Amino acid sequence: YKFRRQKVIWPYILDFYCAKLYLWIEIDWWYHNDTQDYDDERSIWLSSKYWIKTVRFTNDDIEKNMEWVIQYLEDIIRDREKELWL
């Protein structure tokens, strides 16, 4: 699957987005700790309006546990394929 970096879905910019899977991967930076409510509202809005599923990882996840991140994404992609009948 192809993921686009910095995909604009107005009024948001999604970190990584796969149009075929309607899947958004967000890498949370340290400042996201203060914006959890906003992040949740944005995810709910994108899901209800465009069927986009949000998956979030922290920088620590990416830097320290990449094997787990890859396995988790593979599981999410398989689930998404079933949900969307791909």
MDAnalysis code that builds the backbone (N, CA, C; Angstrom):
import MDAnalysis as mda
import numpy as np

u = mda.Universe.empty(258, n_residues=86, atom_resindex=np.repeat(np.arange(86), 3), trajectory=True)
u.add_TopologyAttr("name", ["N", "CA", "C"] * 86)
u.add_TopologyAttr("resid", np.arange(1, 87))
u.add_TopologyAttr("resname", ["TYR", "LYS", "PHE", "ARG", "ARG", "GLN", "LYS", "VAL", "ILE", "TRP", "PRO", "TYR", "ILE", "LEU", "ASP", "PHE", "TYR", "CYS", "ALA", "LYS", "LEU", "TYR", "LEU", "TRP", "ILE", "GLU", "ILE", "ASP", "TRP", "TRP", "TYR", "HIS", "ASN", "ASP", "THR", "GLN", "ASP", "TYR", "ASP", "ASP", "GLU", "ARG", "SER", "ILE", "TRP", "LEU", "SER", "SER", "LYS", "TYR", "TRP", "ILE", "LYS", "THR", "VAL", "ARG", "PHE", "THR", "ASN", "ASP", "ASP", "ILE", "GLU", "LYS", "ASN", "MET", "GLU", "TRP", "VAL", "ILE", "GLN", "TYR", "LEU", "GLU", "ASP", "ILE", "ILE", "ARG", "ASP", "ARG", "GLU", "LYS", "GLU", "LEU", "TRP", "LEU"])
u.atoms.positions = np.array([
    [0.833, -1.187, 0.000],
    [0.000, 0.000, 0.000],
    [0.869, 1.239, 0.000],
    [0.378, 2.266, -0.676],
    [1.110, 3.524, -0.723],
    [0.583, 4.467, 0.351],
    [1.507, 5.068, 1.051],
    [1.178, 6.086, 2.045],
    [1.739, 7.409, 1.573],
    [0.913, 8.436, 1.646],
    [1.368, 9.790, 1.324],
    [1.747, 10.490, 2.606],
    [2.782, 11.257, 2.530],
    [3.228, 12.044, 3.667],
    [2.616, 13.436, 3.568],
    [2.158, 13.940, 4.701],
    [1.593, 15.285, 4.771],
    [0.378, 15.452, 3.845],
    [-0.572, 14.567, 3.959],
    [-1.799, 14.621, 3.167],
    [-2.768, 15.634, 3.779],
    [-3.244, 16.560, 2.966],
    [-4.190, 17.566, 3.433],
    [-5.611, 17.048, 3.236],
    [-6.345, 16.995, 4.326],
    [-7.791, 16.790, 4.302],
    [-8.332, 17.939, 5.138],
    [-8.728, 18.973, 4.437],
    [-9.035, 20.251, 5.054],
    [-9.992, 20.088, 6.216],
    [-9.689, 20.668, 7.350],
    [-8.639, 21.630, 7.659],
    [-7.409, 20.999, 8.318],
    [-7.190, 19.721, 8.085],
    [-6.113, 19.015, 8.773],
    [-5.013, 18.586, 7.808],
    [-3.842, 18.351, 8.353],
    [-2.737, 17.757, 7.606],
    [-2.404, 16.444, 8.307],
    [-2.566, 15.359, 7.588],
    [-2.330, 14.032, 8.155],
    [-0.876, 13.636, 7.931],
    [-0.242, 13.098, 8.968],
    [1.178, 12.750, 8.876],
    [1.437, 11.767, 7.729],
    [0.784, 10.614, 7.784],
    [0.910, 9.594, 6.742],
    [-0.482, 9.052, 6.471],
    [-0.843, 8.981, 5.175],
    [-2.199, 8.587, 4.833],
    [-2.207, 7.616, 3.663],
    [-2.981, 6.540, 3.821],
    [-3.186, 5.564, 2.743],
    [-4.640, 5.671, 2.299],
    [-4.848, 6.171, 1.089],
    [-6.201, 6.395, 0.582],
    [-6.952, 5.083, 0.371],
    [-6.266, 4.052, -0.070],
    [-6.940, 2.777, -0.340],
    [-7.490, 2.156, 0.941],
    [-6.774, 2.327, 2.047],
    [-7.195, 1.753, 3.321],
    [-7.943, 2.743, 4.208],
    [-8.050, 3.988, 3.766],
    [-8.606, 5.040, 4.626],
    [-7.923, 4.985, 5.988],
    [-6.605, 5.003, 5.962],
    [-5.814, 4.823, 7.179],
    [-4.848, 5.977, 7.358],
    [-4.914, 6.569, 8.523],
    [-4.052, 7.698, 8.871],
    [-3.130, 7.272, 10.000],
    [-1.853, 7.450, 9.796],
    [-0.866, 7.177, 10.837],
    [-0.347, 8.518, 11.332],
    [-0.500, 8.719, 12.626],
    [-0.021, 9.952, 13.230],
    [1.129, 9.625, 14.172],
    [2.185, 10.380, 14.030],
    [3.318, 10.272, 14.934],
    [3.190, 11.434, 15.912],
    [2.891, 11.107, 17.145],
    [2.690, 12.137, 18.166],
    [4.019, 12.637, 18.685],
    [4.190, 13.916, 18.617],
    [5.377, 14.546, 19.159],
    [5.135, 14.850, 20.616],
    [6.124, 15.285, 21.312],
    [6.017, 15.559, 22.748],
    [4.911, 16.554, 23.070],
    [4.647, 17.520, 22.186],
    [3.639, 18.535, 22.479],
    [2.214, 18.021, 22.362],
    [2.023, 16.836, 21.800],
    [0.672, 16.290, 21.690],
    [0.092, 15.876, 23.043],
    [0.908, 15.769, 24.048],
    [0.403, 15.407, 25.373],
    [-0.628, 16.401, 25.870],
    [-0.516, 17.652, 25.470],
    [-1.430, 18.693, 25.920],
    [-2.658, 18.843, 25.028],
    [-2.723, 18.094, 23.952],
    [-3.806, 18.280, 22.978],
    [-4.619, 17.001, 22.758],
    [-4.666, 16.136, 23.752],
    [-5.340, 14.851, 23.597],
    [-6.809, 15.002, 23.207],
    [-7.527, 15.927, 23.831],
    [-8.936, 16.134, 23.502],
    [-9.104, 16.572, 22.052],
    [-8.275, 17.493, 21.610],
    [-8.320, 17.956, 20.222],
    [-8.026, 16.803, 19.269],
    [-6.998, 16.017, 19.575],
    [-6.639, 14.882, 18.726],
    [-7.787, 13.882, 18.619],
    [-8.434, 13.607, 19.751],
    [-9.559, 12.669, 19.747],
    [-10.730, 13.206, 18.930],
    [-11.050, 14.475, 19.095],
    [-12.140, 15.079, 18.320],
    [-11.847, 15.042, 16.829],
    [-10.608, 15.318, 16.464],
    [-10.201, 15.291, 15.053],
    [-10.347, 13.876, 14.488],
    [-9.923, 12.889, 15.243],
    [-10.034, 11.496, 14.790],
    [-11.487, 11.086, 14.614],
    [-12.323, 11.467, 15.559],
    [-13.750, 11.141, 15.467],
    [-14.374, 11.821, 14.249],
    [-14.032, 13.071, 14.010],
    [-14.571, 13.799, 12.864],
    [-14.150, 13.141, 11.545],
    [-12.861, 12.815, 11.425],
    [-12.370, 12.181, 10.193],
    [-13.001, 10.813, 9.986],
    [-13.218, 10.092, 11.062],
    [-13.844, 8.778, 10.962],
    [-15.303, 8.885, 10.530],
    [-16.025, 9.804, 11.125],
    [-17.448, 9.916, 10.804],
    [-17.691, 10.520, 9.422],
    [-16.840, 11.429, 9.000],
    [-17.042, 12.101, 7.708],
    [-16.428, 11.326, 6.536],
    [-15.247, 10.714, 6.764],
    [-14.513, 10.087, 5.657],
    [-14.157, 8.619, 5.895],
    [-14.579, 8.025, 6.990],
    [-14.274, 6.633, 7.341],
    [-12.775, 6.392, 7.547],
    [-12.068, 7.431, 7.929],
    [-10.624, 7.313, 8.112],
    [-10.330, 6.786, 9.512],
    [-9.562, 5.727, 9.558],
    [-9.121, 5.153, 10.833],
    [-7.791, 5.791, 11.215],
    [-7.674, 6.142, 12.487],
    [-6.462, 6.778, 12.995],
    [-5.657, 5.784, 13.814],
    [-4.367, 5.745, 13.539],
    [-3.432, 4.961, 14.346],
    [-2.345, 5.914, 14.802],
    [-2.100, 5.914, 16.102],
    [-1.098, 6.839, 16.655],
    [0.068, 6.079, 17.265],
    [1.240, 6.645, 17.038],
    [2.452, 6.147, 17.673],
    [3.190, 7.321, 18.286],
    [3.909, 7.049, 19.333],
    [4.748, 8.082, 19.916],
    [6.128, 8.028, 19.267],
    [6.869, 9.078, 19.453],
    [8.257, 9.064, 18.981],
    [9.034, 7.943, 19.637],
    [8.780, 7.719, 20.928],
    [9.471, 6.632, 21.630],
    [9.160, 5.283, 21.005],
    [7.897, 5.066, 20.620],
    [7.543, 3.815, 19.940],
    [8.399, 3.618, 18.697],
    [8.493, 4.657, 17.898],
    [9.229, 4.580, 16.638],
    [10.717, 4.364, 16.885],
    [11.266, 5.105, 17.820],
    [12.705, 5.045, 18.056],
    [13.150, 3.795, 18.812],
    [12.312, 3.316, 19.732],
    [12.761, 2.257, 20.638],
    [12.111, 0.899, 20.406],
    [11.039, 0.869, 19.639],
    [10.309, -0.385, 19.502],
    [9.756, -0.556, 18.082],
    [10.599, -0.339, 17.103],
    [10.171, -0.365, 15.707],
    [9.594, -1.722, 15.302],
    [10.122, -2.801, 15.813],
    [9.585, -4.127, 15.463],
    [8.119, -4.240, 15.875],
    [7.799, -3.744, 17.069],
    [6.418, -3.769, 17.527],
    [5.541, -2.883, 16.635],
    [6.030, -1.710, 16.272],
    [5.285, -0.789, 15.409],
    [4.957, -1.464, 14.078],
    [5.939, -2.109, 13.485],
    [5.721, -2.788, 12.204],
    [4.694, -3.902, 12.342],
    [4.814, -4.714, 13.382],
    [3.859, -5.797, 13.596],
    [2.450, -5.255, 13.828],
    [2.354, -4.206, 14.613],
    [1.060, -3.588, 14.891],
    [0.433, -3.057, 13.603],
    [1.221, -2.390, 12.777],
    [0.712, -1.879, 11.498],
    [0.266, -3.007, 10.579],
    [1.021, -4.079, 10.538],
    [0.612, -5.224, 9.720],
    [-0.747, -5.755, 10.188],
    [-0.950, -5.833, 11.494],
    [-2.236, -6.285, 12.039],
    [-3.358, -5.319, 11.682],
    [-3.097, -4.037, 11.824],
    [-4.102, -3.018, 11.493],
    [-4.468, -3.090, 10.008],
    [-3.473, -3.247, 9.161],
    [-3.723, -3.327, 7.713],
    [-4.563, -4.554, 7.380],
    [-4.265, -5.692, 7.987],
    [-5.081, -6.894, 7.754],
    [-6.523, -6.667, 8.203],
    [-6.695, -6.045, 9.366],
    [-8.045, -5.748, 9.855],
    [-8.770, -4.789, 8.913],
    [-8.055, -3.804, 8.446],
    [-8.641, -2.810, 7.552],
    [-9.054, -3.455, 6.223],
    [-8.235, -4.351, 5.700],
    [-8.586, -5.071, 4.471],
    [-9.906, -5.814, 4.639],
    [-10.094, -6.440, 5.785],
    [-11.349, -7.166, 6.051],
    [-12.511, -6.197, 6.172],
    [-12.313, -5.091, 6.897],
    [-13.375, -4.114, 7.082],
    [-13.841, -3.526, 5.757],
    [-12.897, -3.303, 4.859],
    [-13.210, -2.647, 3.576],
    [-13.393, -3.630, 2.432],
    [-13.312, -4.922, 2.722],
    [-13.473, -5.976, 1.736],
    [-12.464, -5.855, 0.603],
    [-11.207, -5.631, 0.952],
    [-10.154, -5.513, -0.060],
    [-9.483, -6.848, -0.311],
])
